[in-house]
Amino acid sequence: MAQDIVMVVGLGNPGPDYENTRHNAGALFVEALARDAGQSLRPEKKYNGHYARIQWQGLELHLLNPATFMNRSGLSVKALADFFKILPGQILIAHDELDLPPGTAKLKRGGGHGGHNGLRDTIAHLGTNEFQRLRIGIGHPGDSRKVTGYVLGRLGKRETEDLNAVFGEIMRVLPDAASGNFAAAMNRLHSFKPASA
């Protein structure tokens, strides 16, 4: 079976100060995916990140959470992609998304960085924006001046429950997305609503 997606990257900031923060939603998803496959991410210096290679739902996937800060994510993404000769179009980048409510997620092909520093640096290092995106909703504080504090704030109990629910739904559609049925995966994921909605 040909795979359209062979590498899944979770964007976040490293270290205990940033654990369970909204900005780390992408990294939290990749950790959850590794757990679902019975694995855990391990530090790998040559990729500047935490890495696992998993067999899951008939797929073989390279999982990566950069160990760099968010605005240097591309360094790690490019290191792993270059090593395994993975094309940008075969990479799915999971990241937090202010413009979506908590407990929702959307798949997207290509596009700009939307002010997201992790995406901006990944585009710069790969030299293209033609990679897949998994936009994980964290909601918006309602005031642009509060965004930095909000994204770096820790997830509350309800937000964590909503994230875990949407992570489960993402895992249900990921095999379709990864094996060429991107439109079907998008349609199912985009109609998912968290219990708190």
NUKOLFI-843418 format. One record per atom (N, C-alpha, C): x negated, y negated, z; residue number from 0; atom name. Coordinates in nm, 3 decimals. Layout:
<pts>
> X Y Z NUM CA
...
</pts>
This chain:
<pts>
> -0.085 0.120 0.000 0 N
> 0.000 0.000 0.000 0 CA
> -0.088 -0.125 0.000 0 C
> -0.064 -0.211 -0.096 1 N
> -0.139 -0.337 -0.100 1 CA
> -0.088 -0.429 0.011 1 C
> -0.181 -0.496 0.076 2 N
> -0.144 -0.588 0.182 2 CA
> -0.168 -0.731 0.138 2 C
> -0.065 -0.815 0.152 3 N
> -0.080 -0.957 0.123 3 CA
> -0.148 -1.030 0.238 3 C
> -0.128 -0.981 0.360 4 N
> -0.189 -1.043 0.478 4 CA
> -0.277 -0.937 0.545 4 C
> -0.405 -0.968 0.562 5 N
> -0.496 -0.873 0.627 5 CA
> -0.562 -0.932 0.752 5 C
> -0.541 -1.061 0.775 6 N
> -0.607 -1.129 0.888 6 CA
> -0.506 -1.222 0.955 6 C
> -0.492 -1.210 1.086 7 N
> -0.400 -1.295 1.163 7 CA
> -0.481 -1.371 1.267 7 C
> -0.472 -1.503 1.262 8 N
> -0.550 -1.591 1.350 8 CA
> -0.455 -1.667 1.441 8 C
> -0.487 -1.672 1.570 9 N
> -0.408 -1.749 1.665 9 CA
> -0.486 -1.872 1.711 9 C
> -0.431 -1.990 1.684 10 N
> -0.501 -2.112 1.723 10 CA
> -0.471 -2.147 1.869 10 C
> -0.575 -2.197 1.936 11 N
> -0.561 -2.237 2.076 11 CA
> -0.692 -2.295 2.125 11 C
> -0.692 -2.334 2.250 12 N
> -0.815 -2.383 2.314 12 CA
> -0.864 -2.277 2.412 12 C
> -0.997 -2.260 2.425 13 N
> -1.049 -2.155 2.513 13 CA
> -1.057 -2.200 2.660 13 C
> -1.064 -2.102 2.748 14 N
> -1.091 -2.130 2.889 14 CA
> -0.966 -2.137 2.975 14 C
> -0.985 -2.119 3.107 15 N
> -0.873 -2.113 3.200 15 CA
> -0.789 -2.241 3.207 15 C
> -0.849 -2.356 3.180 16 N
> -0.774 -2.481 3.185 16 CA
> -0.661 -2.485 3.082 16 C
> -0.673 -2.404 2.977 17 N
> -0.575 -2.409 2.867 17 CA
> -0.486 -2.285 2.859 17 C
> -0.502 -2.194 2.955 18 N
> -0.420 -2.073 2.953 18 CA
> -0.273 -2.107 2.967 18 C
> -0.190 -2.040 2.887 19 N
> -0.045 -2.057 2.892 19 CA
> 0.001 -2.201 2.870 19 C
> -0.075 -2.275 2.789 20 N
> -0.029 -2.407 2.750 20 CA
> 0.045 -2.396 2.617 20 C
> 0.129 -2.496 2.588 21 N
> 0.209 -2.493 2.465 21 CA
> 0.119 -2.491 2.341 21 C
> 0.007 -2.562 2.348 22 N
> -0.084 -2.571 2.233 22 CA
> -0.145 -2.436 2.198 22 C
> -0.140 -2.342 2.292 23 N
> -0.200 -2.210 2.272 23 CA
> -0.098 -2.106 2.225 23 C
> 0.017 -2.150 2.178 24 N
> 0.123 -2.055 2.137 24 CA
> 0.072 -1.957 2.032 24 C
> -0.008 -2.004 1.937 25 N
> -0.060 -1.916 1.832 25 CA
> -0.151 -1.808 1.889 25 C
> -0.240 -1.849 1.979 26 N
> -0.332 -1.754 2.042 26 CA
> -0.255 -1.653 2.128 26 C
> -0.150 -1.700 2.197 27 N
> -0.069 -1.611 2.279 27 CA
> 0.000 -1.505 2.193 27 C
> 0.044 -1.546 2.073 28 N
> 0.106 -1.448 1.984 28 CA
> 0.008 -1.340 1.943 28 C
> -0.114 -1.379 1.904 29 N
> -0.212 -1.280 1.859 29 CA
> -0.250 -1.186 1.973 29 C
> -0.258 -1.237 2.095 30 N
> -0.283 -1.149 2.211 30 CA
> -0.168 -1.049 2.227 30 C
> -0.044 -1.096 2.209 31 N
> 0.073 -1.008 2.221 31 CA
> 0.072 -0.902 2.112 31 C
> 0.032 -0.939 1.992 32 N
> 0.024 -0.845 1.880 32 CA
> -0.082 -0.737 1.908 32 C
> -0.196 -0.780 1.960 33 N
> -0.300 -0.683 1.996 33 CA
> -0.249 -0.584 2.102 33 C
> -0.179 -0.636 2.203 34 N
> -0.124 -0.550 2.309 34 CA
> -0.026 -0.449 2.251 34 C
> 0.058 -0.495 2.158 35 N
> 0.157 -0.408 2.096 35 CA
> 0.090 -0.292 2.022 35 C
> -0.031 -0.318 1.973 36 N
> -0.108 -0.214 1.902 36 CA
> -0.196 -0.134 1.998 36 C
> -0.183 -0.161 2.130 37 N
> -0.262 -0.089 2.228 37 CA
> -0.407 -0.131 2.235 37 C
> -0.434 -0.254 2.191 38 N
> -0.571 -0.305 2.188 38 CA
> -0.580 -0.437 2.265 38 C
> -0.702 -0.485 2.280 39 N
> -0.722 -0.619 2.334 39 CA
> -0.834 -0.687 2.254 39 C
> -0.827 -0.818 2.249 40 N
> -0.929 -0.894 2.178 40 CA
> -1.057 -0.898 2.261 40 C
> -1.170 -0.882 2.192 41 N
> -1.299 -0.885 2.262 41 CA
> -1.389 -0.993 2.205 41 C
> -1.471 -1.055 2.291 42 N
> -1.560 -1.161 2.241 42 CA
> -1.652 -1.108 2.132 42 C
> -1.664 -1.182 2.024 43 N
> -1.751 -1.144 1.912 43 CA
> -1.826 -1.268 1.867 43 C
> -1.954 -1.276 1.905 44 N
> -2.032 -1.398 1.881 44 CA
> -2.044 -1.434 1.735 44 C
> -2.058 -1.333 1.647 45 N
> -2.083 -1.365 1.507 45 CA
> -1.961 -1.431 1.441 45 C
> -1.842 -1.418 1.504 46 N
> -1.724 -1.487 1.451 46 CA
> -1.684 -1.608 1.536 46 C
> -1.763 -1.638 1.640 47 N
> -1.726 -1.747 1.732 47 CA
> -1.583 -1.731 1.783 47 C
> -1.548 -1.608 1.818 48 N
> -1.410 -1.587 1.862 48 CA
> -1.390 -1.455 1.933 48 C
> -1.263 -1.428 1.962 49 N
> -1.221 -1.301 2.020 49 CA
> -1.152 -1.223 1.910 49 C
> -1.194 -1.096 1.895 50 N
> -1.158 -1.021 1.774 50 CA
> -1.110 -0.881 1.807 50 C
> -1.018 -0.830 1.725 51 N
> -0.980 -0.689 1.729 51 CA
> -0.940 -0.647 1.588 51 C
> -0.968 -0.523 1.556 52 N
> -0.922 -0.464 1.430 52 CA
> -0.819 -0.360 1.467 52 C
> -0.696 -0.376 1.420 53 N
> -0.589 -0.288 1.466 53 CA
> -0.525 -0.212 1.350 53 C
> -0.474 -0.094 1.383 54 N
> -0.384 -0.018 1.296 54 CA
> -0.247 -0.033 1.360 54 C
> -0.152 -0.090 1.286 55 N
> -0.023 -0.125 1.347 55 CA
> 0.085 -0.123 1.240 55 C
> 0.191 -0.047 1.266 56 N
> 0.307 -0.043 1.175 56 CA
> 0.265 -0.016 1.030 56 C
> 0.168 0.071 1.012 57 N
> 0.122 0.103 0.878 57 CA
> 0.028 0.001 0.817 57 C
> -0.009 -0.099 0.895 58 N
> -0.100 -0.205 0.847 58 CA
> -0.235 -0.194 0.915 58 C
> -0.338 -0.239 0.846 59 N
> -0.467 -0.260 0.910 59 CA
> -0.490 -0.411 0.912 59 C
> -0.506 -0.466 1.032 60 N
> -0.516 -0.611 1.047 60 CA
> -0.639 -0.650 1.128 60 C
> -0.702 -0.757 1.084 61 N
> -0.807 -0.822 1.161 61 CA
> -0.742 -0.932 1.244 61 C
> -0.756 -0.927 1.376 62 N
> -0.699 -1.029 1.463 62 CA
> -0.811 -1.115 1.518 62 C
> -0.787 -1.246 1.522 63 N
> -0.890 -1.339 1.567 63 CA
> -0.827 -1.455 1.643 63 C
> -0.882 -1.482 1.762 64 N
> -0.855 -1.608 1.832 64 CA
> -0.988 -1.681 1.843 64 C
> -1.003 -1.794 1.772 65 N
> -1.129 -1.867 1.781 65 CA
> -1.163 -1.902 1.926 65 C
> -1.292 -1.893 1.960 66 N
> -1.338 -1.931 2.094 66 CA
> -1.387 -2.075 2.095 66 C
> -1.375 -2.141 1.981 67 N
> -1.409 -2.283 1.971 67 CA
> -1.288 -2.364 2.018 67 C
> -1.307 -2.492 2.041 68 N
> -1.191 -2.576 2.069 68 CA
> -1.110 -2.593 1.941 68 C
> -0.984 -2.630 1.959 69 N
> -0.888 -2.636 1.849 69 CA
> -0.944 -2.708 1.726 69 C
> -1.010 -2.823 1.749 70 N
> -1.055 -2.904 1.635 70 CA
> -1.178 -2.847 1.564 70 C
> -1.224 -2.727 1.610 71 N
> -1.335 -2.658 1.542 71 CA
> -1.294 -2.517 1.500 71 C
> -1.164 -2.492 1.493 72 N
> -1.112 -2.358 1.463 72 CA
> -1.164 -2.301 1.332 72 C
> -1.181 -2.387 1.233 73 N
> -1.218 -2.341 1.100 73 CA
> -1.351 -2.269 1.095 73 C
> -1.441 -2.304 1.184 74 N
> -1.573 -2.240 1.192 74 CA
> -1.558 -2.090 1.213 74 C
> -1.471 -2.054 1.306 75 N
> -1.448 -1.914 1.340 75 CA
> -1.371 -1.842 1.229 75 C
> -1.267 -1.908 1.177 76 N
> -1.186 -1.849 1.070 76 CA
> -1.273 -1.816 0.949 76 C
> -1.357 -1.910 0.910 77 N
> -1.442 -1.890 0.791 77 CA
> -1.545 -1.779 0.815 77 C
> -1.601 -1.772 0.936 78 N
> -1.702 -1.670 0.967 78 CA
> -1.644 -1.530 0.947 78 C
> -1.523 -1.506 0.999 79 N
> -1.462 -1.374 0.986 79 CA
> -1.420 -1.347 0.842 79 C
> -1.358 -1.446 0.778 80 N
> -1.313 -1.429 0.639 80 CA
> -1.431 -1.399 0.547 80 C
> -1.541 -1.471 0.566 81 N
> -1.660 -1.448 0.482 81 CA
> -1.718 -1.309 0.504 81 C
> -1.723 -1.266 0.630 82 N
> -1.785 -1.137 0.662 82 CA
> -1.711 -1.021 0.595 82 C
> -1.576 -1.027 0.598 83 N
> -1.497 -0.918 0.541 83 CA
> -1.445 -0.950 0.400 83 C
> -1.493 -1.061 0.342 84 N
> -1.452 -1.102 0.207 84 CA
> -1.300 -1.110 0.195 84 C
> -1.240 -1.176 0.294 85 N
> -1.095 -1.195 0.297 85 CA
> -1.063 -1.329 0.229 85 C
> -0.970 -1.326 0.135 86 N
> -0.932 -1.448 0.063 86 CA
> -0.841 -1.535 0.150 86 C
> -0.845 -1.668 0.131 87 N
> -0.757 -1.757 0.210 87 CA
> -0.610 -1.716 0.205 87 C
> -0.563 -1.671 0.088 88 N
> -0.422 -1.631 0.074 88 CA
> -0.385 -1.507 0.152 88 C
> -0.485 -1.434 0.204 89 N
> -0.460 -1.313 0.283 89 CA
> -0.464 -1.341 0.434 89 C
> -0.476 -1.470 0.469 90 N
> -0.488 -1.509 0.609 90 CA
> -0.357 -1.571 0.657 90 C
> -0.310 -1.527 0.773 91 N
> -0.194 -1.587 0.839 91 CA
> -0.244 -1.660 0.963 91 C
> -0.221 -1.790 0.968 92 N
> -0.262 -1.872 1.082 92 CA
> -0.140 -1.900 1.170 92 C
> -0.143 -1.851 1.293 93 N
> -0.034 -1.875 1.388 93 CA
> -0.068 -1.998 1.472 93 C
> 0.026 -2.094 1.477 94 N
> -0.001 -2.218 1.551 94 CA
> 0.126 -2.275 1.612 94 C
> 0.109 -2.359 1.712 95 N
> 0.221 -2.427 1.776 95 CA
> 0.278 -2.533 1.681 95 C
> 0.409 -2.554 1.691 96 N
> 0.476 -2.648 1.602 96 CA
> 0.573 -2.736 1.681 96 C
> 0.540 -2.865 1.690 97 N
> 0.623 -2.961 1.763 97 CA
> 0.761 -2.979 1.701 97 C
> 0.770 -2.964 1.569 98 N
> 0.895 -2.993 1.499 98 CA
> 0.997 -2.880 1.500 98 C
> 0.966 -2.771 1.569 99 N
> 1.061 -2.661 1.583 99 CA
> 1.094 -2.641 1.731 99 C
> 1.220 -2.608 1.763 100 N
> 1.255 -2.587 1.904 100 CA
> 1.188 -2.463 1.962 100 C
> 1.168 -2.461 2.094 101 N
> 1.108 -2.342 2.157 101 CA
> 1.191 -2.218 2.126 101 C
> 1.121 -2.106 2.108 102 N
> 1.190 -1.980 2.082 102 CA
> 1.228 -1.960 1.937 102 C
> 1.176 -2.045 1.849 103 N
> 1.199 -2.026 1.705 103 CA
> 1.062 -2.023 1.636 103 C
> 1.061 -1.971 1.514 104 N
> 0.936 -1.965 1.438 104 CA
> 0.970 -1.963 1.290 104 C
> 0.878 -2.011 1.210 105 N
> 0.896 -2.010 1.064 105 CA
> 0.766 -1.969 0.995 105 C
> 0.783 -1.895 0.887 106 N
> 0.671 -1.860 0.801 106 CA
> 0.664 -1.960 0.686 106 C
> 0.544 -1.988 0.642 107 N
> 0.525 -2.087 0.536 107 CA
> 0.398 -2.052 0.459 107 C
> 0.402 -2.076 0.328 108 N
> 0.282 -2.059 0.246 108 CA
> 0.224 -2.196 0.215 108 C
> 0.096 -2.214 0.242 109 N
> 0.028 -2.339 0.207 109 CA
> 0.086 -2.460 0.279 109 C
> 0.052 -2.579 0.227 110 N
> 0.100 -2.704 0.285 110 CA
> -0.011 -2.781 0.354 110 C
> 0.024 -2.898 0.403 111 N
> -0.072 -2.985 0.471 111 CA
> -0.095 -2.942 0.614 111 C
> -0.168 -3.025 0.688 112 N
> -0.196 -2.991 0.829 112 CA
> -0.098 -3.055 0.926 112 C
> -0.020 -3.152 0.880 113 N
> 0.082 -3.213 0.966 113 CA
> 0.027 -3.274 1.094 113 C
> -0.099 -3.316 1.090 114 N
> -0.159 -3.375 1.210 114 CA
> -0.213 -3.273 1.309 114 C
> -0.203 -3.144 1.277 115 N
> -0.252 -3.038 1.368 115 CA
> -0.401 -3.021 1.346 115 C
> -0.481 -3.047 1.450 116 N
> -0.626 -3.045 1.436 116 CA
> -0.683 -2.907 1.401 116 C
> -0.619 -2.802 1.450 117 N
> -0.665 -2.667 1.416 117 CA
> -0.646 -2.637 1.268 117 C
> -0.531 -2.677 1.215 118 N
> -0.507 -2.657 1.071 118 CA
> -0.598 -2.746 0.988 118 C
> -0.617 -2.869 1.033 119 N
> -0.703 -2.963 0.960 119 CA
> -0.844 -2.906 0.945 119 C
> -0.899 -2.851 1.053 120 N
> -1.036 -2.799 1.048 120 CA
> -1.042 -2.669 0.968 120 C
> -0.937 -2.589 0.974 121 N
> -0.933 -2.466 0.896 121 CA
> -0.931 -2.498 0.746 121 C
> -0.850 -2.595 0.707 122 N
> -0.845 -2.638 0.567 122 CA
> -0.983 -2.688 0.522 122 C
> -1.049 -2.766 0.609 123 N
> -1.181 -2.820 0.575 123 CA
> -1.283 -2.709 0.555 123 C
> -1.283 -2.608 0.642 124 N
> -1.382 -2.500 0.631 124 CA
> -1.353 -2.402 0.517 124 C
> -1.226 -2.373 0.494 125 N
> -1.192 -2.280 0.386 125 CA
> -1.195 -2.349 0.250 125 C
> -1.187 -2.481 0.251 126 N
> -1.187 -2.556 0.126 126 CA
> -1.056 -2.547 0.051 126 C
> -0.950 -2.504 0.120 127 N
> -0.818 -2.492 0.058 127 CA
> -0.712 -2.490 0.168 127 C
> -0.589 -2.526 0.131 128 N
> -0.478 -2.513 0.226 128 CA
> -0.388 -2.394 0.189 128 C
> -0.436 -2.311 0.097 129 N
> -0.354 -2.201 0.045 129 CA
> -0.366 -2.075 0.131 129 C
> -0.339 -2.091 0.261 130 N
> -0.327 -1.974 0.348 130 CA
> -0.184 -1.973 0.404 130 C
> -0.146 -1.860 0.464 131 N
> -0.010 -1.848 0.519 131 CA
> -0.006 -1.909 0.659 131 C
> 0.111 -1.959 0.696 132 N
> 0.128 -2.019 0.829 132 CA
> 0.240 -1.946 0.904 132 C
> 0.221 -1.933 1.033 133 N
> 0.327 -1.891 1.123 133 CA
> 0.344 -2.004 1.223 133 C
> 0.450 -2.081 1.205 134 N
> 0.475 -2.200 1.287 134 CA
> 0.561 -2.159 1.406 134 C
> 0.506 -2.167 1.525 135 N
> 0.576 -2.123 1.647 135 CA
> 0.625 -2.246 1.722 135 C
> 0.757 -2.257 1.735 136 N
> 0.817 -2.377 1.793 136 CA
> 0.786 -2.396 1.940 136 C
> 0.749 -2.518 1.975 137 N
> 0.730 -2.554 2.117 137 CA
> 0.816 -2.673 2.155 137 C
> 0.889 -2.731 2.057 138 N
> 0.971 -2.848 2.085 138 CA
> 0.887 -2.975 2.093 138 C
> 0.955 -3.087 2.105 139 N
> 0.890 -3.219 2.106 139 CA
> 0.933 -3.294 2.233 139 C
> 0.841 -3.366 2.296 140 N
> 0.878 -3.439 2.419 140 CA
> 0.971 -3.557 2.393 140 C
> 0.989 -3.594 2.266 141 N
> 1.080 -3.704 2.234 141 CA
> 1.015 -3.840 2.225 141 C
> 0.888 -3.848 2.263 142 N
> 0.814 -3.974 2.259 142 CA
> 0.672 -3.942 2.212 142 C
> 0.630 -4.004 2.101 143 N
> 0.500 -3.971 2.043 143 CA
> 0.385 -3.997 2.139 143 C
> 0.407 -4.090 2.233 144 N
> 0.299 -4.121 2.330 144 CA
> 0.280 -4.010 2.433 144 C
> 0.378 -3.922 2.442 145 N
> 0.371 -3.814 2.541 145 CA
> 0.324 -3.681 2.481 145 C
> 0.298 -3.681 2.350 146 N
> 0.269 -3.555 2.281 146 CA
> 0.146 -3.484 2.338 146 C
> 0.036 -3.557 2.358 147 N
> -0.088 -3.492 2.404 147 CA
> -0.068 -3.422 2.537 147 C
> -0.009 -3.492 2.633 148 N
> 0.017 -3.431 2.763 148 CA
> 0.112 -3.313 2.754 148 C
> 0.210 -3.326 2.664 149 N
> 0.310 -3.220 2.648 149 CA
> 0.248 -3.092 2.591 149 C
> 0.172 -3.105 2.481 150 N
> 0.117 -2.983 2.418 150 CA
> 0.014 -2.916 2.508 150 C
> -0.054 -2.995 2.591 151 N
> -0.155 -2.937 2.681 151 CA
> -0.095 -2.896 2.816 151 C
> 0.037 -2.916 2.832 152 N
> 0.105 -2.874 2.954 152 CA
> 0.134 -2.725 2.953 152 C
> 0.151 -2.670 3.071 153 N
> 0.175 -2.526 3.082 153 CA
> 0.320 -2.492 3.051 153 C
> 0.338 -2.373 2.995 154 N
> 0.471 -2.325 2.961 154 CA
> 0.551 -2.297 3.087 154 C
> 0.677 -2.338 3.085 155 N
> 0.767 -2.306 3.196 155 CA
> 0.823 -2.165 3.180 155 C
> 0.900 -2.120 3.280 156 N
> 0.954 -1.983 3.280 156 CA
> 1.046 -1.961 3.159 156 C
> 1.138 -2.055 3.135 157 N
> 1.231 -2.039 3.022 157 CA
> 1.156 -2.042 2.889 157 C
> 1.059 -2.132 2.877 158 N
> 0.980 -2.139 2.753 158 CA
> 0.905 -2.008 2.728 158 C
> 0.849 -1.951 2.834 159 N
> 0.776 -1.824 2.821 159 CA
> 0.869 -1.713 2.775 159 C
> 0.991 -1.710 2.831 160 N
> 1.089 -1.609 2.790 160 CA
> 1.126 -1.627 2.643 160 C
> 1.147 -1.753 2.603 161 N
> 1.183 -1.782 2.463 161 CA
> 1.068 -1.741 2.369 161 C
> 0.945 -1.773 2.410 162 N
> 0.829 -1.735 2.327 162 CA
> 0.820 -1.584 2.313 162 C
> 0.834 -1.512 2.424 163 N
> 0.824 -1.366 2.418 163 CA
> 0.932 -1.307 2.327 163 C
> 1.052 -1.367 2.331 164 N
> 1.161 -1.319 2.246 164 CA
> 1.128 -1.340 2.099 164 C
> 1.078 -1.459 2.065 165 N
> 1.047 -1.484 1.924 165 CA
> 0.924 -1.405 1.880 165 C
> 0.830 -1.379 1.972 166 N
> 0.715 -1.293 1.938 166 CA
> 0.766 -1.155 1.894 166 C
> 0.865 -1.103 1.966 167 N
> 0.922 -0.973 1.930 167 CA
> 0.983 -0.976 1.791 167 C
> 1.053 -1.085 1.759 168 N
> 1.114 -1.097 1.626 168 CA
> 1.008 -1.112 1.517 168 C
> 0.903 -1.189 1.546 169 N
> 0.792 -1.203 1.449 169 CA
> 0.732 -1.065 1.419 169 C
> 0.715 -0.985 1.524 170 N
> 0.656 -0.851 1.503 170 CA
> 0.748 -0.763 1.420 170 C
> 0.879 -0.786 1.429 171 N
> 0.972 -0.707 1.348 171 CA
> 0.963 -0.744 1.199 171 C
> 0.933 -0.871 1.170 172 N
> 0.930 -0.914 1.029 172 CA
> 0.789 -0.911 0.969 172 C
> 0.687 -0.904 1.054 173 N
> 0.549 -0.912 1.004 173 CA
> 0.513 -0.802 0.904 173 C
> 0.557 -0.676 0.926 174 N
> 0.524 -0.575 0.825 174 CA
> 0.576 -0.611 0.686 174 C
> 0.698 -0.668 0.678 175 N
> 0.750 -0.714 0.549 175 CA
> 0.663 -0.825 0.491 175 C
> 0.633 -0.925 0.574 176 N
> 0.553 -1.039 0.527 176 CA
> 0.416 -0.993 0.477 176 C
> 0.357 -0.900 0.550 177 N
> 0.221 -0.856 0.519 177 CA
> 0.215 -0.767 0.396 177 C
> 0.326 -0.703 0.362 178 N
> 0.323 -0.607 0.250 178 CA
> 0.395 -0.658 0.126 178 C
> 0.416 -0.789 0.119 179 N
> 0.466 -0.846 -0.006 179 CA
> 0.609 -0.896 -0.003 179 C
> 0.685 -0.862 0.102 180 N
> 0.824 -0.909 0.110 180 CA
> 0.834 -1.036 0.194 180 C
> 0.755 -1.137 0.154 181 N
> 0.745 -1.260 0.233 181 CA
> 0.881 -1.329 0.244 181 C
> 0.956 -1.333 0.134 182 N
> 1.086 -1.402 0.134 182 CA
> 1.183 -1.335 0.230 182 C
> 1.186 -1.201 0.232 183 N
> 1.276 -1.129 0.323 183 CA
> 1.238 -1.156 0.468 183 C
> 1.107 -1.157 0.496 184 N
> 1.060 -1.185 0.631 184 CA
> 1.099 -1.326 0.672 184 C
> 1.081 -1.422 0.581 185 N
> 1.117 -1.561 0.610 185 CA
> 1.266 -1.572 0.643 185 C
> 1.349 -1.512 0.559 186 N
> 1.494 -1.523 0.579 186 CA
> 1.537 -1.469 0.714 186 C
> 1.481 -1.357 0.753 187 N
> 1.520 -1.298 0.882 187 CA
> 1.468 -1.383 0.998 187 C
> 1.341 -1.420 0.991 188 N
> 1.281 -1.494 1.102 188 CA
> 1.346 -1.631 1.118 188 C
> 1.379 -1.697 1.008 189 N
> 1.432 -1.833 1.016 189 CA
> 1.575 -1.838 1.070 189 C
> 1.641 -1.723 1.073 190 N
> 1.778 -1.721 1.129 190 CA
> 1.778 -1.680 1.276 190 C
> 1.663 -1.646 1.330 191 N
> 1.654 -1.600 1.470 191 CA
> 1.676 -1.717 1.565 191 C
> 1.760 -1.692 1.667 192 N
> 1.785 -1.794 1.770 192 CA
> 1.754 -1.732 1.907 192 C
> 1.684 -1.808 1.993 193 N
> 1.656 -1.756 2.127 193 CA
> 1.783 -1.752 2.211 193 C
> 1.780 -1.671 2.315 194 N
> 1.898 -1.657 2.403 194 CA
> 1.937 -1.789 2.467 194 C
> 1.838 -1.877 2.487 195 N
> 1.865 -2.005 2.555 195 CA
> 1.927 -2.110 2.464 195 C
> 1.934 -2.080 2.332 196 N
> 1.983 -2.180 2.236 196 CA
> 2.133 -2.204 2.253 196 C
</pts>
